[in-house]
Amino acid sequence: MKWNPLVPELSVRNLTSSLRFYTDGVGFSVKFTRDDPPFAYLDLDGAQLMLEEDHATSWVTAPAELPRGRGINLQIEVPSVHAAQKRLHSLGIPAFREISESWYQTADAVEGQSEYLVQDPDGYLIRLIEVLSIS
């Protein structure tokens, strides 16, 4: 497995609930776990994320109030936004923003993506995207 040079680590209240969201809902797989403190390293086609359950010696710089992660959203490319939406809906996860298309001018071309925004069990804003090709 290739380790990415930047991997966000999210502090979570309940690792089991978060794993359900990220694996059953979003589609990540668990690469490894640790029990003390509860921790999981996740991967989805090269998108990597670490989750660590709150504990007495957590690296917390301020009180962890809900929703966590204010002011940031994590964009994660998934194979199918519609499939992820269906899985998350079946878990009872409401949309923060329903699926929409966004197009961006880059240095080389116009590129598009289908986007679906949800909040994980701790309130982190997750932007799932599927790259759209120009026909």
C-alpha positions as CSV (number, residue, x, y, z in Angstrom):
1,M,0.0,0.0,0.0
2,K,1.2,3.5,-0.9
3,W,1.1,5.9,2.1
4,N,0.0,9.4,1.0
5,P,2.0,12.4,2.1
6,L,-1.1,14.1,3.5
7,V,-3.6,12.0,5.4
8,P,-6.3,13.7,7.6
9,E,-6.9,12.2,11.0
10,L,-10.3,12.9,12.4
11,S,-11.1,12.7,16.2
12,V,-14.4,10.9,16.6
13,R,-16.7,10.2,19.5
14,N,-17.4,6.6,18.6
15,L,-15.1,4.7,16.2
16,T,-17.7,2.0,15.5
17,S,-20.3,4.5,14.3
18,S,-17.7,6.4,12.2
19,L,-16.5,3.1,10.7
20,R,-20.0,2.2,9.7
21,F,-20.4,5.6,8.0
22,Y,-17.1,5.5,6.2
23,T,-17.0,1.8,5.2
24,D,-20.7,0.8,4.7
25,G,-21.7,4.3,3.5
26,V,-18.9,5.9,1.7
27,G,-17.1,2.8,0.6
28,F,-13.7,2.9,2.3
29,S,-11.9,-0.3,3.4
30,V,-10.1,-0.6,6.7
31,K,-6.3,-1.1,6.2
32,F,-5.5,-1.5,9.8
33,T,-6.8,-0.9,13.3
34,R,-5.5,-0.4,16.8
35,D,-7.4,-0.9,20.1
36,D,-5.6,1.4,22.5
37,P,-6.6,4.1,21.7
38,P,-9.3,3.0,19.2
39,F,-8.0,3.9,15.8
40,A,-8.5,2.9,12.1
41,Y,-6.6,3.7,8.9
42,L,-8.9,3.7,5.9
43,D,-8.4,3.7,2.1
44,L,-10.6,4.2,-0.9
45,D,-8.7,3.9,-4.2
46,G,-5.9,6.0,-2.8
47,A,-8.0,8.4,-0.7
48,Q,-6.8,7.8,2.8
49,L,-8.2,8.8,6.2
50,M,-7.4,8.1,9.8
51,L,-10.0,7.9,12.6
52,E,-9.2,8.0,16.3
53,E,-11.7,7.8,19.0
54,D,-11.6,10.5,21.7
55,H,-9.4,9.5,24.7
56,A,-7.7,11.2,27.7
57,T,-4.5,12.0,25.8
58,S,-6.0,13.0,22.4
59,W,-4.3,15.8,20.6
60,V,-7.2,18.2,21.1
61,T,-6.4,21.9,20.9
62,A,-9.9,23.1,22.0
63,P,-13.1,21.7,23.3
64,A,-14.6,19.2,20.7
65,E,-18.0,20.7,20.1
66,L,-20.5,19.5,17.5
67,P,-20.4,19.8,14.6
68,R,-16.7,19.1,14.4
69,G,-14.5,20.3,11.6
70,R,-16.2,23.7,11.2
71,G,-14.8,25.6,8.2
72,I,-13.5,22.5,6.4
73,N,-14.9,19.9,4.1
74,L,-13.1,16.8,2.9
75,Q,-13.5,16.1,-0.8
76,I,-13.3,12.4,-1.5
77,E,-13.5,10.9,-5.0
78,V,-15.7,7.9,-5.2
79,P,-16.4,5.5,-8.2
80,S,-20.1,6.4,-8.1
81,V,-21.7,9.3,-6.2
82,H,-25.2,7.8,-6.8
83,A,-24.2,4.5,-5.3
84,A,-22.6,6.2,-2.3
85,Q,-25.8,8.3,-1.9
86,K,-28.0,5.1,-1.9
87,R,-25.7,3.4,0.7
88,L,-25.7,6.5,3.0
89,H,-29.4,6.9,2.6
90,S,-30.0,3.3,3.6
91,L,-28.0,4.0,6.8
92,G,-30.3,6.9,7.6
93,I,-27.7,9.6,6.8
94,P,-29.4,12.8,5.5
95,A,-27.9,14.8,2.7
96,F,-26.3,18.1,3.6
97,R,-26.7,19.0,-0.1
98,E,-28.2,16.7,-2.7
99,I,-26.3,15.6,-5.8
100,S,-25.4,18.4,-8.1
101,E,-22.9,19.1,-10.9
102,S,-20.1,21.6,-10.7
103,W,-17.8,22.7,-13.5
104,Y,-14.5,24.4,-12.9
105,Q,-12.1,26.1,-15.3
106,T,-8.6,24.7,-14.7
107,A,-5.4,25.8,-16.4
108,D,-5.9,23.3,-19.2
109,A,-9.6,22.7,-19.6
110,V,-13.1,22.8,-18.1
111,E,-13.6,19.9,-15.7
112,G,-16.7,18.7,-14.0
113,Q,-17.8,16.7,-11.1
114,S,-21.0,15.3,-9.6
115,E,-21.0,16.3,-5.9
116,Y,-22.9,15.0,-2.9
117,L,-22.4,16.5,0.6
118,V,-23.1,14.7,3.9
119,Q,-22.0,15.1,7.5
120,D,-20.4,12.1,9.3
121,P,-21.6,11.1,12.8
122,D,-19.4,13.9,14.3
123,G,-20.5,16.6,11.9
124,Y,-17.5,16.6,9.6
125,L,-18.6,17.8,6.2
126,I,-17.8,15.2,3.5
127,R,-18.0,16.1,-0.2
128,L,-18.2,13.0,-2.2
129,I,-17.4,13.6,-5.9
130,E,-17.4,11.6,-9.1
131,V,-15.4,13.1,-12.0
132,L,-17.5,13.9,-15.1
133,S,-16.1,13.6,-18.5
134,I,-16.9,16.0,-21.3
135,S,-18.7,14.2,-24.1
